[in-house]
Amino acid sequence: MVTGRGQRWADVVDEIARQRAELNHAQGVLADLTACAVSADKLISVTVDARGKLTDLTIEPAALRRHRAPVLAQLITDLVDDADARLRIRRAQVLTALTEIEPGYDVLVDEA
């Protein structure tokens, strides 16, 4: 049976292994994130990937009749920006969940 400092080291090593697994999982989650945005009139929708790259664009035929080209282009740009903002929020939520590191390094220091 390990006691004292040896047990604390064993606990830290176990915690590091747990955190590594958690980081690997978070990396996968972050890589797979997507976000969507839809126009107010529901005629245009966009999807962006984890890097904010446009991966899907849907334009209903009515949108082509309703909006002139410059307006349509601006709507698409705005929707991509909106989707990217949602993506940043989701990314921050995932990363925030990783910020608590326990046990802290102070468990390794003997109080003498």
CYANA upper distance limits for C-alpha pairs under 8 A (distance plus 0.5 A):
  2 VAL  CA      6 GLY  CA      6.28
  2 VAL  CA      7 GLN  CA      5.69
  3 THR  CA      7 GLN  CA      5.42
  3 THR  CA      8 ARG  CA      8.37
  4 GLY  CA      8 ARG  CA      6.99
  5 ARG  CA      9 TRP  CA      6.71
  5 ARG  CA    108 LEU  CA      7.48
  5 ARG  CA    110 ASP  CA      8.48
  6 GLY  CA     10 ALA  CA      6.70
  7 GLN  CA     11 ASP  CA      6.56
  8 ARG  CA     12 VAL  CA      6.63
  8 ARG  CA    107 VAL  CA      7.21
  8 ARG  CA    108 LEU  CA      6.87
  9 TRP  CA     13 VAL  CA      6.60
  9 TRP  CA    108 LEU  CA      7.49
 10 ALA  CA     14 ASP  CA      6.64
 11 ASP  CA     15 GLU  CA      6.58
 12 VAL  CA     16 ILE  CA      6.57
 12 VAL  CA    103 PRO  CA      7.36
 13 VAL  CA     17 ALA  CA      6.77
 14 ASP  CA     18 ARG  CA      6.74
 15 GLU  CA     19 GLN  CA      6.56
 15 GLU  CA    102 GLU  CA      7.84
 15 GLU  CA    103 PRO  CA      7.70
 16 ILE  CA     20 ARG  CA      6.50
 17 ALA  CA     21 ALA  CA      6.78
 18 ARG  CA     22 GLU  CA      6.68
 19 GLN  CA     23 LEU  CA      6.48
 20 ARG  CA     24 ASN  CA      6.63
 21 ALA  CA     25 HIS  CA      6.70
 22 GLU  CA     26 ALA  CA      6.59
 22 GLU  CA     98 LEU  CA      8.40
 23 LEU  CA     27 GLN  CA      6.49
 23 LEU  CA     98 LEU  CA      8.10
 24 ASN  CA     28 GLY  CA      6.92
 25 HIS  CA     29 VAL  CA      6.76
 26 ALA  CA     30 LEU  CA      6.46
 26 ALA  CA     94 VAL  CA      7.46
 26 ALA  CA     95 LEU  CA      8.28
 27 GLN  CA     31 ALA  CA      6.59
 28 GLY  CA     32 ASP  CA      6.73
 29 VAL  CA     33 LEU  CA      6.77
 30 LEU  CA     50 ALA  CA      7.09
 30 LEU  CA     91 ARG  CA      6.99
 30 LEU  CA     94 VAL  CA      8.00
 31 ALA  CA     50 ALA  CA      6.16
 32 ASP  CA     49 ASP  CA      7.89
 32 ASP  CA     50 ALA  CA      6.79
 33 LEU  CA     49 ASP  CA      6.64
 33 LEU  CA     50 ALA  CA      5.40
 33 LEU  CA     87 LEU  CA      7.71
 33 LEU  CA     91 ARG  CA      8.30
 34 THR  CA     47 THR  CA      7.20
 34 THR  CA     48 VAL  CA      6.03
 34 THR  CA     49 ASP  CA      4.97
 34 THR  CA     50 ALA  CA      6.13
 34 THR  CA     87 LEU  CA      7.10
 35 ALA  CA     47 THR  CA      6.06
 35 ALA  CA     48 VAL  CA      5.98
 35 ALA  CA     49 ASP  CA      7.25
 35 ALA  CA     83 ALA  CA      5.78
 35 ALA  CA     84 ASP  CA      7.39
 35 ALA  CA     86 ARG  CA      6.82
 35 ALA  CA     87 LEU  CA      5.98
 36 CYS  CA     45 SER  CA      7.57
 36 CYS  CA     46 VAL  CA      6.02
 36 CYS  CA     47 THR  CA      4.83
 36 CYS  CA     48 VAL  CA      6.99
 36 CYS  CA     83 ALA  CA      5.64
 36 CYS  CA     86 ARG  CA      8.49
 37 ALA  CA     45 SER  CA      6.18
 37 ALA  CA     46 VAL  CA      5.99
 37 ALA  CA     47 THR  CA      7.17
 37 ALA  CA     79 LEU  CA      6.11
 37 ALA  CA     80 VAL  CA      7.65
 37 ALA  CA     82 ASP  CA      6.83
 37 ALA  CA     83 ALA  CA      5.59
 38 VAL  CA     42 LYS  CA      6.34
 38 VAL  CA     43 LEU  CA      8.04
 38 VAL  CA     44 ILE  CA      6.30
 38 VAL  CA     45 SER  CA      4.78
 38 VAL  CA     46 VAL  CA      7.06
 38 VAL  CA     79 LEU  CA      7.28
 39 SER  CA     43 LEU  CA      6.76
 39 SER  CA     44 ILE  CA      5.83
 39 SER  CA     45 SER  CA      6.78
 39 SER  CA     75 LEU  CA      7.98
 39 SER  CA     79 LEU  CA      7.43
 43 LEU  CA     58 THR  CA      8.34
 43 LEU  CA     59 ILE  CA      6.45
 43 LEU  CA     60 GLU  CA      5.57
 43 LEU  CA     61 PRO  CA      8.46
 43 LEU  CA     62 ALA  CA      7.43
 43 LEU  CA     63 ALA  CA      6.08
 44 ILE  CA     57 LEU  CA      7.89
 44 ILE  CA     58 THR  CA      6.04
 44 ILE  CA     59 ILE  CA      5.15
 44 ILE  CA     60 GLU  CA      6.82
 44 ILE  CA     63 ALA  CA      7.58
 44 ILE  CA     76 ILE  CA      7.93
 45 SER  CA     56 ASP  CA      8.46
 45 SER  CA     57 LEU  CA      6.33
 45 SER  CA     58 THR  CA      5.66
 45 SER  CA     59 ILE  CA      7.26
 45 SER  CA     76 ILE  CA      8.49
 45 SER  CA     79 LEU  CA      7.88
 46 VAL  CA     54 LEU  CA      7.50
 46 VAL  CA     55 THR  CA      8.12
 46 VAL  CA     56 ASP  CA      5.99
 46 VAL  CA     57 LEU  CA      5.09
 46 VAL  CA     58 THR  CA      6.93
 46 VAL  CA     76 ILE  CA      8.00
 46 VAL  CA     79 LEU  CA      7.02
 46 VAL  CA     80 VAL  CA      6.85
 46 VAL  CA     83 ALA  CA      7.90
 47 THR  CA     54 LEU  CA      6.39
 47 THR  CA     55 THR  CA      6.12
 47 THR  CA     56 ASP  CA      5.46
 47 THR  CA     57 LEU  CA      7.13
 47 THR  CA     80 VAL  CA      7.91
 47 THR  CA     83 ALA  CA      7.32
 48 VAL  CA     52 GLY  CA      5.60
 48 VAL  CA     53 LYS  CA      5.59
 48 VAL  CA     54 LEU  CA      4.89
 48 VAL  CA     55 THR  CA      5.81
 48 VAL  CA     56 ASP  CA      7.52
 48 VAL  CA     80 VAL  CA      7.48
 48 VAL  CA     83 ALA  CA      6.94
 48 VAL  CA     84 ASP  CA      7.17
 49 ASP  CA     53 LYS  CA      5.90
 49 ASP  CA     54 LEU  CA      7.12
 49 ASP  CA     55 THR  CA      6.83
 50 ALA  CA     87 LEU  CA      7.64
 52 GLY  CA     80 VAL  CA      8.46
 52 GLY  CA     83 ALA  CA      8.43
 52 GLY  CA     84 ASP  CA      5.90
 52 GLY  CA     87 LEU  CA      7.99
 54 LEU  CA     80 VAL  CA      7.44
 59 ILE  CA     63 ALA  CA      6.90
 59 ILE  CA     64 LEU  CA      8.09
 60 GLU  CA     64 LEU  CA      7.73
 61 PRO  CA     65 ARG  CA      7.27
 62 ALA  CA     66 ARG  CA      6.50
 63 ALA  CA     67 HIS  CA      6.29
 63 ALA  CA     72 LEU  CA      8.23
 64 LEU  CA     68 ARG  CA      7.60
 64 LEU  CA     69 ALA  CA      8.40
 64 LEU  CA     72 LEU  CA      8.20
 67 HIS  CA     71 VAL  CA      6.38
 67 HIS  CA     72 LEU  CA      6.13
 68 ARG  CA     72 LEU  CA      6.58
 69 ALA  CA     73 ALA  CA      6.53
 70 PRO  CA     74 GLN  CA      6.73
 71 VAL  CA     75 LEU  CA      6.62
 72 LEU  CA     76 ILE  CA      6.73
 73 ALA  CA     77 THR  CA      6.71
 74 GLN  CA     78 ASP  CA      6.52
 75 LEU  CA     79 LEU  CA      6.57
 76 ILE  CA     80 VAL  CA      6.69
 77 THR  CA     81 ASP  CA      6.78
 78 ASP  CA     82 ASP  CA      6.64
 79 LEU  CA     83 ALA  CA      6.58
 80 VAL  CA     84 ASP  CA      6.54
 81 ASP  CA     85 ALA  CA      6.65
 82 ASP  CA     86 ARG  CA      6.85
 83 ALA  CA     87 LEU  CA      6.67
 84 ASP  CA     88 ARG  CA      6.70
 85 ALA  CA     89 ILE  CA      6.90
 86 ARG  CA     90 ARG  CA      6.81
 87 LEU  CA     91 ARG  CA      6.53
 88 ARG  CA     92 ALA  CA      6.55
 89 ILE  CA     93 GLN  CA      6.73
 90 ARG  CA     94 VAL  CA      6.87
 91 ARG  CA     95 LEU  CA      6.73
 92 ALA  CA     96 THR  CA      6.36
 93 GLN  CA     97 ALA  CA      6.91
 94 VAL  CA     98 LEU  CA      7.49
 95 LEU  CA     99 THR  CA      7.27
103 PRO  CA    107 VAL  CA      7.36
105 TYR  CA    109 VAL  CA      8.03
